Every structure is written in C-alpha cells, then in structure tokens.
Amino acid sequence: PSQCFNFHRMKPLLDELQSCYHDKYRWYGVVYVCTWITIQGALYKYIVFQTVILAVTLAHCLVQPYKKKWLYMCDTCLLLDLLFLSALLSDQNQDIPQMK
C-alpha cells in the first residue's frame, strides 16, 4: 500500500469531528458538503436554492442526527434563517451569486 497518506492518523480527528452525531448518523456531515456543492455547482435560481435548503431542513428534522438537542435547535434556526433571507432577497430574474 501507498505510504503517501496514512488514513489511520486521521481517525482521531475524524472521530472528534463526528462525535456530535449519533453513531448510526456519522455520515450526516456529508449532507452539508453535498448541499454546498449542489448549490455552487451550477447557476440556480433562488427558487431552486430555497427548495434545496427546505429539503435539507426537512431531512434534518426527520433524521435528527445530533446527540444533543441544542444542536438541533441551532442548526434548524440557521437553516431557516438562510431560507428566510433567500426568500427576502429573491428576484425572479436573478441567479444566486457565486462564491469566487
């Protein structure tokens, strides 16, 4: 095997980053990365952006991956705030500004 990158050294770091999730939902952190890639991957209109954020918020409420209840509340509030702000700023003819 290649000695270029040793994944066994990453295990403590990954365990710490995923420790806020229930054991069967340790994969849930990828949902946020995939959402970001989906939104940034193409020029979407605000309605598609809002639909993706709403779907992630609903999935978050249904799955409830966190061990502590206050994490649910914070995460849900942040997602709903993002949804609310995008609704306020939406315009039928504008695309979501892309990060450079």
Contacts in CASP RR format, 6 or more apart in sequence:
PFRMAT RR
TARGET T0000
AUTHOR 0000-0000-0000
METHOD contacts of the structure
MODEL  1
PSQCFNFHRMKPLLDELQSCYHDKYRWYGVVYVCTWITIQGALYKYIVFQ
TVILAVTLAHCLVQPYKKKWLYMCDTCLLLDLLFLSALLSDQNQDIPQMK
18 26 0 8 1.000
18 29 0 8 1.000
20 66 0 8 1.000
20 67 0 8 1.000
20 68 0 8 1.000
20 71 0 8 1.000
21 28 0 8 1.000
21 29 0 8 1.000
21 65 0 8 1.000
21 66 0 8 1.000
21 67 0 8 1.000
22 65 0 8 1.000
22 66 0 8 1.000
22 67 0 8 1.000
25 63 0 8 1.000
25 65 0 8 1.000
28 63 0 8 1.000
28 65 0 8 1.000
29 65 0 8 1.000
31 56 0 8 1.000
31 59 0 8 1.000
31 60 0 8 1.000
32 56 0 8 1.000
35 52 0 8 1.000
35 53 0 8 1.000
35 56 0 8 1.000
38 52 0 8 1.000
39 49 0 8 1.000
39 52 0 8 1.000
39 96 0 8 1.000
40 98 0 8 1.000
40 99 0 8 1.000
43 95 0 8 1.000
43 96 0 8 1.000
43 98 0 8 1.000
44 52 0 8 1.000
44 95 0 8 1.000
44 96 0 8 1.000
45 92 0 8 1.000
45 94 0 8 1.000
45 95 0 8 1.000
45 96 0 8 1.000
46 86 0 8 1.000
46 87 0 8 1.000
46 89 0 8 1.000
46 90 0 8 1.000
46 91 0 8 1.000
46 94 0 8 1.000
46 95 0 8 1.000
46 96 0 8 1.000
47 90 0 8 1.000
49 86 0 8 1.000
49 96 0 8 1.000
50 83 0 8 1.000
50 86 0 8 1.000
50 87 0 8 1.000
50 90 0 8 1.000
53 79 0 8 1.000
53 82 0 8 1.000
53 83 0 8 1.000
53 86 0 8 1.000
54 83 0 8 1.000
56 79 0 8 1.000
57 76 0 8 1.000
57 79 0 8 1.000
57 80 0 8 1.000
57 83 0 8 1.000
60 72 0 8 1.000
60 75 0 8 1.000
60 76 0 8 1.000
60 79 0 8 1.000
61 72 0 8 1.000
61 76 0 8 1.000
64 72 0 8 1.000
66 72 0 8 1.000
66 75 0 8 1.000
86 96 0 8 1.000
END
